[in-house]
Amino acid sequence: MIARTWRGWTSTATADDYQRHYETEVAEHLRQVPGFRGARLLRRQVGDEVMFTSITFFTSTNDVRAFAGEDPGQAVVEETARRALTRWDERVTHHEVSVDLHGDDQQ
């Protein structure tokens, strides 16, 4: 499994807008990609900015290309996201998932 990691920053005022975009438009797009295995969006307040880290999981590098295109290291940042973000990573990183632990769903 491949993990694709990307970061973007927003002002505190537009952080909820970006999160909503991720939960709706990004989620809908990802669910249509063959080999999509899941995603996590991490949120962290850093001074007067909010940093988001997106980690998406794909079965293989071919599946990453189905999402990202011919240059899989290029960030995919849609226009709606660009309006909410103040800056973002132009390039992403890819990692092979070597351990995948899951917690007990019961608390």
trRosetta pair geometry for C-beta under 8 A, 3 or more apart (Angstrom, degrees):
i j d omega theta_ij theta_ji phi_ij phi_ji
1 37 6.0 -57 -141 37 120 168
1 57 5.7 3 174 -170 117 103
1 58 7.1 157 -162 80 69 37
1 59 6.3 -56 -111 -124 68 34
1 96 7.5 117 74 -163 49 57
1 97 4.2 -19 81 38 101 126
1 100 6.7 45 43 -62 146 139
2 57 7.0 152 80 -154 49 53
2 58 4.9 -20 63 64 102 89
2 59 7.5 11 17 87 90 17
2 60 6.5 77 -8 -156 119 12
2 61 5.9 117 -61 -71 158 59
2 63 7.4 169 40 64 122 104
2 64 5.7 -62 100 -49 149 124
2 94 5.6 -13 -172 -167 110 105
2 95 7.2 144 -159 73 59 40
2 96 6.4 -42 -102 -102 62 50
2 97 7.0 -144 -83 -8 11 90
3 55 5.6 -12 -169 -169 106 100
3 56 7.3 149 -156 75 53 39
3 57 5.6 -23 -99 -97 66 75
3 94 7.0 151 78 -156 50 51
3 95 4.7 -18 60 61 102 94
3 96 7.8 137 16 -134 83 2
3 97 5.3 102 -29 -63 104 95
4 54 7.9 -14 106 115 84 92
4 55 7.1 151 73 -156 49 47
4 56 4.7 -17 57 61 104 92
4 57 7.6 -167 16 -75 78 26
4 58 6.7 37 -16 0 113 110
4 64 6.0 146 -66 -127 130 113
4 67 7.9 -142 8 82 168 144
4 68 7.7 -170 -140 -48 154 133
4 72 7.9 -109 -113 172 125 99
4 92 5.5 20 -176 154 89 140
4 93 7.6 161 -154 83 47 44
4 94 5.6 -17 -100 -101 67 77
5 53 6.7 -8 -163 -175 92 97
5 54 7.2 160 -149 84 43 56
5 55 5.3 -7 -99 -102 78 78
5 92 6.2 156 73 -170 45 87
5 93 4.9 -16 59 61 102 92
5 94 7.7 180 17 -82 77 28
5 95 6.9 27 -8 1 117 110
6 53 7.3 161 83 -155 41 53
6 54 4.9 -10 61 57 92 102
6 75 5.5 120 -134 -122 133 103
6 88 7.4 20 168 -177 104 103
6 89 5.4 -154 -156 61 73 121
6 92 4.5 -47 -76 -109 94 101
6 93 7.9 174 -69 22 52 66
7 51 6.2 -10 -166 -173 110 98
7 52 6.7 158 -152 84 57 54
7 53 5.1 -22 -97 -100 83 70
7 54 7.5 -176 -81 17 33 73
7 88 6.9 -178 103 -150 54 64
7 89 5.0 80 52 -17 77 118
8 18 7.0 -158 105 -161 127 147
8 51 7.6 160 85 -155 35 55
8 52 5.1 -11 62 59 82 104
8 54 7.5 22 8 -9 101 109
8 77 7.2 136 -91 -116 136 119
8 81 7.0 -43 -165 174 172 113
8 85 4.7 -62 177 -122 118 133
8 87 7.2 -176 -153 99 63 46
8 88 3.7 -12 -111 -108 89 100
8 89 7.0 -106 -68 13 61 74
9 46 7.8 -66 -128 52 112 123
9 49 5.0 -2 -172 179 112 129
9 50 6.9 154 -156 78 61 47
9 51 5.3 -27 -99 -101 83 65
9 52 7.4 -176 -84 18 31 74
9 85 6.4 94 68 -159 45 85
9 86 5.3 -53 103 56 93 97
9 87 5.1 9 48 58 110 83
9 88 6.9 -163 19 -76 66 55
10 13 8.0 -130 152 63 100 55
10 14 4.6 -126 -174 86 118 93
10 15 4.7 160 87 -83 131 61
10 17 7.5 179 -153 58 151 93
10 18 5.0 -146 -54 -11 149 142
10 49 6.8 147 75 -162 37 76
10 50 5.0 -16 61 59 90 99
10 52 7.1 37 -2 -12 103 110
10 84 5.5 -24 -114 151 127 84
10 85 5.5 -84 -81 -112 78 46
10 86 5.9 137 -126 -5 30 89
11 14 5.2 69 54 20 86 94
11 15 7.2 -121 90 -36 42 81
11 48 7.0 -15 -147 145 74 88
11 49 6.5 -67 -108 -113 36 62
11 50 7.5 31 119 14 13 89
11 86 5.9 95 -38 -47 77 126
12 15 5.8 -31 -149 -10 33 121
12 45 7.4 34 -101 -129 101 100
12 48 6.1 -86 -18 -173 112 62
12 49 7.2 -132 -44 -115 70 16
12 50 6.0 115 -97 -30 52 104
14 17 4.7 -48 -166 37 71 122
14 18 6.2 72 138 -23 85 95
14 83 7.9 -146 -157 125 141 68
14 84 4.4 180 161 -155 118 74
14 85 7.7 -139 112 -57 132 23
14 86 7.9 139 54 -40 132 86
15 18 5.9 -56 -153 35 34 107
15 19 6.4 31 153 -17 67 107
15 43 7.2 95 -176 -151 119 120
15 50 3.9 47 -103 33 129 158
15 52 7.8 160 -145 -50 86 108
15 84 7.8 128 -90 175 17 111
16 19 5.5 -53 -144 39 35 112
16 20 6.2 40 155 -22 67 105
17 20 5.8 -56 -150 35 28 112
17 21 6.5 33 151 -21 63 105
17 83 7.8 -82 140 103 138 95
17 84 4.3 -162 101 -112 111 124
18 21 5.5 -53 -151 33 34 116
18 22 6.5 34 152 -20 66 104
18 50 7.8 -179 47 90 134 124
18 52 6.3 -137 127 -25 135 153
18 81 6.4 68 -133 -137 88 71
18 84 3.9 175 -67 127 84 142
18 85 6.2 88 -99 -63 133 75
19 22 5.7 -53 -151 35 33 112
19 23 6.3 29 154 -17 67 109
19 41 6.9 149 -130 127 78 147
19 43 6.8 -2 -89 -83 122 137
19 52 7.5 -171 -79 -100 76 135
20 23 5.8 -57 -144 40 30 109
20 24 6.2 6 163 -1 66 114
21 24 6.4 -74 -143 48 22 94
21 25 5.4 -29 -169 34 67 115
21 26 6.4 68 136 -15 72 101
21 78 7.6 -162 176 70 124 118
21 80 5.0 175 -130 126 130 118
21 81 5.6 173 129 -80 152 71
21 84 6.3 -156 -3 3 142 149
22 25 7.7 -45 -86 57 13 77
22 26 4.5 -23 -141 34 49 137
22 27 6.9 77 151 -33 52 88
22 41 5.2 83 145 -85 154 156
22 52 7.5 -161 -49 -173 153 150
22 54 7.1 -151 -133 -99 131 119
22 81 7.9 74 -64 -100 77 109
23 26 7.5 43 -3 49 16 96
23 27 5.8 -1 -175 -16 29 133
23 41 7.9 -96 -62 18 74 150
24 27 6.2 -57 -129 36 3 107
24 28 6.5 -2 162 -15 51 111
25 28 5.9 -56 -146 34 26 110
25 29 6.4 23 158 -15 62 108
25 78 6.7 -111 132 68 136 162
25 80 6.1 92 30 56 166 152
26 29 5.8 -59 -150 38 31 110
26 30 6.1 28 156 -19 67 110
26 39 7.7 -137 134 131 112 171
26 54 7.9 -92 174 -133 156 144
26 78 7.6 -157 -78 10 82 129
26 81 7.7 64 -60 -66 116 125
27 30 5.9 -57 -144 38 28 109
27 31 6.3 30 159 -23 64 108
27 39 7.3 -144 -104 50 73 138
28 31 6.1 -56 -149 32 27 111
28 32 7.1 22 154 -17 59 107
29 32 6.1 -69 -164 33 33 109
29 33 7.2 35 146 -31 66 103
30 33 5.7 -51 -157 17 43 116
30 36 5.0 141 169 -144 81 150
30 39 6.0 -10 167 -30 171 138
30 56 6.5 -135 -128 -137 135 129
30 67 7.1 19 -117 -121 68 127
31 36 6.4 -132 -106 83 26 151
32 36 7.9 59 55 0 29 143
33 36 4.4 95 75 -43 97 115
33 58 7.5 -57 125 -112 126 109
33 63 6.6 103 151 -176 104 87
33 66 5.4 141 -158 110 94 110
33 67 4.7 13 -128 -78 154 93
34 63 6.0 -122 101 -121 72 95
34 66 5.8 -41 49 132 88 173
35 58 5.0 46 131 -167 103 85
35 59 3.8 -106 -152 25 95 107
35 60 6.0 -77 -152 29 147 78
35 62 7.2 131 -23 87 169 81
35 63 2.7 -100 92 -113 147 144
35 66 6.8 118 38 37 117 138
36 39 7.8 -27 -174 -38 105 98
36 56 7.3 -50 -143 -179 90 107
36 57 7.5 97 -171 83 53 62
36 58 6.1 -39 -103 -104 42 75
36 63 6.9 -169 -53 172 48 123
36 67 7.3 103 -81 -70 100 127
37 57 4.0 -72 75 113 105 105
37 58 6.0 174 7 -101 98 17
37 59 6.0 130 -47 -55 116 66
38 56 7.5 180 98 -154 42 53
38 57 4.8 9 58 43 78 121
39 54 6.7 -14 -170 -169 110 88
39 55 6.7 161 -156 87 59 53
39 56 4.5 -16 -105 -107 97 72
39 57 6.8 -157 -74 13 47 77
40 54 7.5 162 84 -154 53 44
40 55 4.7 0 54 57 96 101
41 52 6.0 -18 -172 -165 95 107
41 53 7.4 155 -160 78 46 47
41 54 5.5 -13 -107 -103 75 72
41 55 8.0 -168 -77 25 32 66
42 52 6.8 146 77 -160 56 51
42 53 4.2 -7 56 57 112 98
42 54 7.8 -153 23 -68 74 28
42 55 7.3 43 -12 -4 105 103
43 50 6.2 -11 -165 -177 90 111
43 51 7.6 151 -155 81 41 50
43 52 5.7 -14 -99 -103 66 74
44 50 7.0 151 76 -161 40 62
44 51 4.9 -19 65 61 96 96
44 52 7.9 174 23 -80 71 30
44 53 7.5 26 3 -4 111 102
45 49 7.7 151 -159 88 50 44
45 50 5.7 -36 -100 -103 55 74
46 49 5.2 -23 72 74 89 92
46 50 7.2 140 22 -114 77 21
46 51 5.1 33 0 -12 128 112
49 86 6.9 -98 -125 38 113 140
56 67 7.6 -158 125 160 151 171
57 97 7.0 18 -132 -41 109 144
58 61 7.8 110 101 -86 126 21
58 63 4.0 -176 -179 101 116 118
58 64 4.9 173 58 -63 160 72
58 67 6.9 -128 -84 -2 140 134
59 63 5.0 93 47 -10 83 154
60 63 5.0 107 56 4 69 99
60 64 7.4 -119 108 -3 45 86
61 64 5.2 -43 -151 30 43 118
61 65 6.6 48 149 -20 66 98
61 72 6.8 -92 -166 -42 86 177
61 94 7.4 63 -108 178 92 156
62 65 5.6 -50 -153 33 36 114
62 66 6.8 43 146 -25 63 99
63 66 5.3 -43 -152 26 39 117
63 67 7.0 33 151 -12 63 101
64 67 5.9 -62 -160 40 35 107
64 68 5.7 -8 160 13 74 117
64 72 4.8 57 128 -146 113 132
64 94 6.7 11 -125 -112 165 134
65 68 6.2 -70 -121 57 29 85
65 69 6.7 -69 -165 104 63 9
65 70 7.0 39 -152 -98 103 26
65 72 5.3 -71 -82 -72 66 112
67 76 7.0 -110 149 -13 88 158
68 71 7.1 -98 139 88 106 51
68 72 4.5 101 78 -129 139 57
68 73 7.9 117 154 7 150 19
68 74 6.3 151 178 64 109 80
68 76 5.6 -132 -118 -41 71 118
68 92 7.7 -116 -112 32 146 140
69 72 7.3 -177 68 -76 51 51
69 74 7.0 -31 63 58 111 124
69 76 7.8 138 3 -84 103 110
71 74 4.3 60 105 -12 111 115
72 92 7.8 -82 148 63 66 116
72 94 6.9 21 131 -50 118 142
73 91 5.2 -3 159 -153 95 94
73 92 6.0 -161 -158 52 48 73
73 94 7.4 -96 -94 -13 74 108
74 90 7.3 -41 -145 162 64 72
74 91 6.8 -53 -104 -110 33 59
74 92 7.5 7 89 9 14 95
75 88 6.4 174 152 135 163 116
75 89 5.7 148 -68 99 141 74
75 90 5.5 -138 14 -168 119 25
75 91 6.3 -110 -31 -74 91 10
75 92 5.4 130 -86 -41 71 94
77 81 5.1 -123 -168 90 75 129
77 82 5.7 97 142 -64 108 87
77 85 7.2 -64 -161 27 126 153
77 88 5.6 134 -99 88 147 160
78 81 5.0 95 59 9 73 104
78 82 7.1 -133 103 -9 37 90
79 82 5.4 -52 -146 33 35 115
79 83 6.7 39 155 -23 65 100
80 83 6.0 -53 -158 27 32 112
80 84 7.1 17 151 -8 63 107
81 84 6.0 -66 -154 42 37 103
81 85 5.7 22 158 -14 75 117
81 88 7.7 42 142 -60 114 157
82 85 6.0 -59 -129 43 28 104
85 88 5.2 7 167 -45 153 110
89 92 6.5 112 112 -82 125 51
97 100 5.4 42 156 -65 127 101
104 107 8.0 157 102 -75 96 33
